[in-house]
Amino acid sequence: MKQLWCAISFVAGSLFFSSHASADVSSGALLQQMNAASQSLNYELAFININKLGVESLRYRHARVDNKPLAQLLQLDGPRREVVQRGSEISYFEPGLEPFTLTGDYIVDSLPSIVYSDFKKLSPYYDFISVGKTRIADRMCEVIRVVARDGTRYGYIVWMDAQTKLPMRVDLLDRDGETLEQFRVINAVLDDSIGNSMNGLAKASLPPLLSVPDGDKADFNWTVSWLPQGFKEVSRSRRPLAAIGAPMESRLYSDGLFSFSVNVNRATAGSRGNEMLRTGRRTVSTEVRNNAEITIVGELPPQTAKRVADNVKFRSAQ
């Protein structure tokens, strides 16, 4: 696996044949076109996802039927795992589990999350840098880097079909330029008949909608005094933790591309103290102070997660 990732990193650095790289508005506009194309066209993508845990192969089909999205994500190897989107309802089917349905705008595990971002809102905090063209899946692609201006988070390289504007490859990079995850299309089909081939899904009976209870939204006695530029609180909750007989208070933050949560609960004898764990894009950073256990979970480099944790301020003792 180490050899595989070394090869991926080498290819990512050597594929581009443009002699100049520049940040400009047109690159952001191209990325916005990718967002629109991914949600409006009828297409099928066979692709692989590569991360430090291995390689998985999947097929994603998308169509617009009666002006609503109809999509299917299917795992091609091993046990059959399937996710179906019909309008705003997304249903999950997995061996050994009861099927269920949640509401959402798109299938989270289908295309990389950057595809669905609003690049106009990201532009104050990220540079979009055109670095040339190359071929992916036998299609000529525009290659664009997405780089955080403050250097506190991860970045992307996006290979976008120059004709259809669909994503053909997306690499998630850490701050040192190491590839953490890769989405890579093996075969792409763009055809209006794909919608007809999905008629069965349009008429299928889906599992019931799963009700997710709202947490207590009371005020907390703590705040976060520093956040990376562009991150804003999008939700908060207080939920009971049966293991310690006390609630956990959580705030969720997002900049429209990455997200993380800050979680605070009363420290116990079992609290582990300062710990740091990163698996792919996700970091878990824990520290104990003021009789509280503070845990940062999300899509942040370890150094940034620790800085956020260090800036949790309490108005009174826990």
Buried (B, 14 or more C-beta within 10 A) or exposed (E): EEEEBEEBBEBBEEBBEEEEEEBEEEBBEBBBBBBEBBBEBBBBBBBBBBBBEEEBBBBBBBBBBEEEBBBBBBBEEEEEBBBBBBEEBBBBBBEEEEBBBBEEEBBEBBBBBBBBBEBEEBBEBBBBBBBBBBEBBEBEBBBBBBBBEEEBBBBBBBBBBBEBBBBBBBBBBBBEEEBBBBBBBEEBEBEEEBBEEBEEBBEEEBBEEEEEEEBEEEEBEBEBEEBBEBBEEEEBBBBEEEEBEBBBBBBBBBBBBBBBBBBBBBBBEEBEEEEBEBEEBBBBBBBBBBEBBBBBBBBBBBEBBBBBBBEBEBEEEB
